[in-house]
Amino acid sequence: MTTGITHPVLDQTGQHLLFSGAHSVRHFSDEPVARGVLERAWELAKWPPTAWNCQPMRVVHVSSPEGKARLLPLVDERNRAKVEQAPVTSILVSDYNYHHDLPELFPRAAGLREMLEEGPAGLRIKHAHFNATLQAGYFMLAARAVGLAVGPMAGFDAEAVTDEFLDPDTMHALVLVNLGYPAPDAAVIRLPRLPEDRVVTWV
C-alpha cells in the first residue's frame, strides 16, 4: 500500500558536494567569507532534528584579527597555522541553559523546563552535549551546502576557550570549525572509508 507521498532525492551533484566529494580542508585562500554566507549556513543548519527540538548549540564566529589573537594561544600548536589562515573559525558551543527556550520550542510538553531545571544538572548537561554534537554535524554539512570548505578541529584547550569567549557557568566549547574557500593546494588524497559489510548489521 502506498501513501501517495513523494520523497525527493538529492541529485548526485548535491550528494557529491556534501558527502562523497567533500574533504576536510587545512589550507584556505585569502578570500573573505561574507556574513551573509554564514547566515545562510545557519538557516540550513537549524532545521534538522534535536530531542525535544531543544537546539542547544550556539555559534561564535571568530574572524576579526582581535578575535583570532585571543583564540590562537588556546589552540594546539599543530593547529595554529590553520586557524590563523582560515577566514573564519567558528566555535561550536553547548548551552546548558537550552531548557529555558523549551516552552517556545516544544510547547506541547508542559512542565519540561521545570523538570530539567529541578532535576540533576548532569542529566541536562549530558543532553545538551549530545544534541549540540548532532547540530555540529548539521552545521558542517550546511556550510558545505553554501559553498564553504570545512576544517573541524578538536585540538584546542576547550576549558580555556570556554573561559575566554563564553560564560563557563552555562556553556562549553565543543569543537572548532575553520571555514573559508579552499586554497589551490587544499586537495588531499581521499583516505579510505569502511565498507558496509564491516559496519552495518541487519537483524
C-alpha positions as CSV (number, residue, x, y, z in Angstrom):
1,M,0.0,0.0,0.0
2,T,1.4,3.4,-1.0
3,T,0.7,6.7,0.8
4,G,0.9,8.9,-2.2
5,I,3.6,11.0,-0.5
6,T,6.7,11.5,-2.7
7,H,10.2,11.8,-1.2
8,P,12.5,13.9,-3.3
9,V,16.1,12.7,-3.6
10,L,19.1,15.0,-3.6
11,D,20.8,14.6,-7.0
12,Q,24.2,13.2,-7.5
13,T,25.8,16.6,-7.7
14,G,24.4,17.5,-4.3
15,Q,25.4,14.2,-2.8
16,H,28.9,14.6,-4.1
17,L,29.1,18.2,-2.7
18,L,28.0,17.2,0.8
19,F,29.5,13.7,1.2
20,S,31.5,11.7,-1.3
21,G,33.4,14.6,-2.9
22,A,33.9,16.7,0.3
23,H,37.2,16.9,2.1
24,S,38.3,18.4,5.3
25,V,40.4,21.5,4.4
26,R,43.6,22.6,6.1
27,H,44.6,25.4,3.7
28,F,42.3,28.2,2.7
29,S,42.5,31.0,0.2
30,D,42.6,34.6,1.4
31,E,39.1,35.3,0.0
32,P,36.9,36.6,2.9
33,V,33.7,34.9,3.9
34,A,30.7,37.3,3.7
35,R,28.5,37.4,6.8
36,G,25.5,36.6,4.6
37,V,27.1,33.3,3.6
38,L,27.4,32.3,7.3
39,E,23.8,33.4,7.9
40,R,22.6,31.2,5.0
41,A,24.5,28.3,6.5
42,W,22.7,28.7,9.8
43,E,19.4,29.0,8.1
44,L,20.0,25.4,6.8
45,A,21.7,24.1,9.9
46,K,18.8,25.0,12.2
47,W,16.3,22.6,10.6
48,P,17.4,19.0,11.3
49,P,16.1,17.3,14.4
50,T,17.1,17.5,18.1
51,A,15.5,15.8,21.0
52,W,12.5,17.9,22.2
53,N,13.5,20.4,19.5
54,C,15.9,21.7,22.1
55,Q,18.5,23.2,19.8
56,P,21.3,23.6,22.4
57,M,24.1,24.5,20.1
58,R,25.4,28.1,19.9
59,V,28.0,29.5,17.5
60,V,30.7,32.1,17.9
61,H,32.3,33.1,14.6
62,V,35.8,34.3,15.2
63,S,37.0,36.3,12.1
64,S,38.5,39.6,13.3
65,P,42.3,40.0,14.0
66,E,41.5,40.7,17.6
67,G,39.3,37.6,17.9
68,K,42.0,35.4,16.3
69,A,44.7,36.9,18.6
70,R,42.6,35.8,21.6
71,L,41.9,32.3,20.1
72,L,45.3,31.3,18.7
73,P,47.2,30.8,22.1
74,L,44.4,28.4,23.1
75,V,44.8,26.2,20.1
76,D,47.3,23.3,20.0
77,E,50.5,24.4,18.3
78,R,50.0,22.0,15.4
79,N,46.6,23.7,14.6
80,R,47.6,27.3,15.0
81,A,48.6,27.9,11.4
82,K,45.2,26.5,10.2
83,V,43.3,28.8,12.5
84,E,45.5,31.8,11.5
85,Q,44.9,31.2,7.8
86,A,41.2,30.4,7.9
87,P,39.0,33.4,7.2
88,V,36.6,32.3,10.0
89,T,37.0,29.9,12.9
90,S,33.6,29.0,14.4
91,I,33.4,27.9,18.0
92,L,30.5,25.4,18.3
93,V,29.1,25.5,21.8
94,S,26.9,23.5,24.0
95,D,24.5,25.7,26.0
96,Y,23.4,24.1,29.3
97,N,20.5,26.5,29.7
98,Y,18.8,25.4,26.5
99,H,15.8,24.3,28.6
100,H,14.9,28.0,29.1
101,D,13.7,28.0,25.5
102,L,11.7,24.8,25.7
103,P,8.3,26.4,26.3
104,E,8.7,28.2,23.0
105,L,10.4,25.3,21.1
106,F,8.5,22.4,22.5
107,P,5.2,23.8,23.9
108,R,3.3,20.5,23.9
109,A,5.4,19.2,26.8
110,A,4.2,21.3,29.7
111,G,6.5,21.4,32.7
112,L,9.5,20.1,30.8
113,R,11.6,23.2,31.5
114,E,10.8,23.0,35.2
115,M,11.6,19.2,35.3
116,L,15.1,19.9,33.8
117,E,15.6,22.9,36.0
118,E,14.9,21.0,39.2
119,G,16.5,17.6,38.1
120,P,20.2,16.6,38.2
121,A,22.4,19.1,36.4
122,G,24.4,16.3,35.0
123,L,21.5,15.0,33.0
124,R,20.7,18.4,31.5
125,I,24.4,18.8,30.6
126,K,24.7,15.4,29.0
127,H,21.5,16.1,27.0
128,A,22.9,19.4,25.9
129,H,26.2,17.9,24.7
130,F,24.6,15.1,22.8
131,N,22.2,17.3,20.9
132,A,24.7,20.1,20.3
133,T,27.1,17.5,18.9
134,L,24.3,16.4,16.5
135,Q,23.9,20.1,15.5
136,A,27.6,20.5,14.9
137,G,27.4,17.8,12.2
138,Y,24.4,19.5,10.7
139,F,26.3,22.8,10.7
140,M,29.3,21.5,8.8
141,L,27.0,20.0,6.1
142,A,25.2,23.3,5.9
143,A,28.5,25.2,5.5
144,R,29.4,22.9,2.6
145,A,25.9,23.4,1.1
146,V,26.5,27.1,0.8
147,G,29.9,26.6,-0.8
148,L,32.3,26.7,2.1
149,A,35.1,24.4,2.8
150,V,35.2,23.0,6.3
151,G,38.0,22.0,8.7
152,P,36.8,20.7,12.1
153,M,39.3,20.5,15.0
154,A,39.3,19.1,18.5
155,G,42.9,20.1,19.1
156,F,42.4,23.1,21.5
157,D,42.0,23.8,25.1
158,A,38.2,23.6,25.5
159,E,38.2,24.9,29.0
160,A,40.4,27.9,28.1
161,V,38.3,28.7,25.0
162,T,35.1,28.5,27.2
163,D,36.6,30.9,29.7
164,E,37.8,33.3,27.1
165,F,34.7,33.5,24.8
166,L,31.8,32.2,26.8
167,D,30.0,32.0,30.1
168,P,31.7,29.0,31.7
169,D,28.8,28.6,34.1
170,T,26.3,27.9,31.4
171,M,28.3,26.9,28.2
172,H,31.0,24.7,27.0
173,A,33.1,24.8,23.7
174,L,32.7,21.5,21.8
175,V,34.7,21.9,18.6
176,L,36.4,24.5,16.4
177,V,35.5,24.6,12.7
178,N,37.6,26.5,10.2
179,L,35.6,27.9,7.3
180,G,36.5,29.5,4.1
181,Y,37.3,28.8,0.4
182,P,40.0,26.2,-0.3
183,A,43.4,27.2,-1.4
184,P,44.7,25.7,-4.7
185,D,46.8,23.2,-2.7
186,A,44.0,22.2,-0.4
187,A,43.1,18.9,-2.1
188,V,44.4,15.8,-0.4
189,I,44.2,12.1,-1.2
190,R,41.0,10.6,0.0
191,L,41.5,8.3,2.9
192,P,39.6,5.0,2.9
193,R,36.2,4.5,4.4
194,L,35.0,1.3,5.9
195,P,32.7,-0.8,3.7
196,E,29.1,-1.5,4.6
197,D,29.8,-5.2,5.4
198,R,32.2,-4.2,8.2
199,V,29.8,-1.6,9.7
200,V,26.2,-2.5,9.1
201,T,24.3,-5.4,10.6
202,W,20.8,-6.4,9.5
203,V,18.6,-8.1,12.0
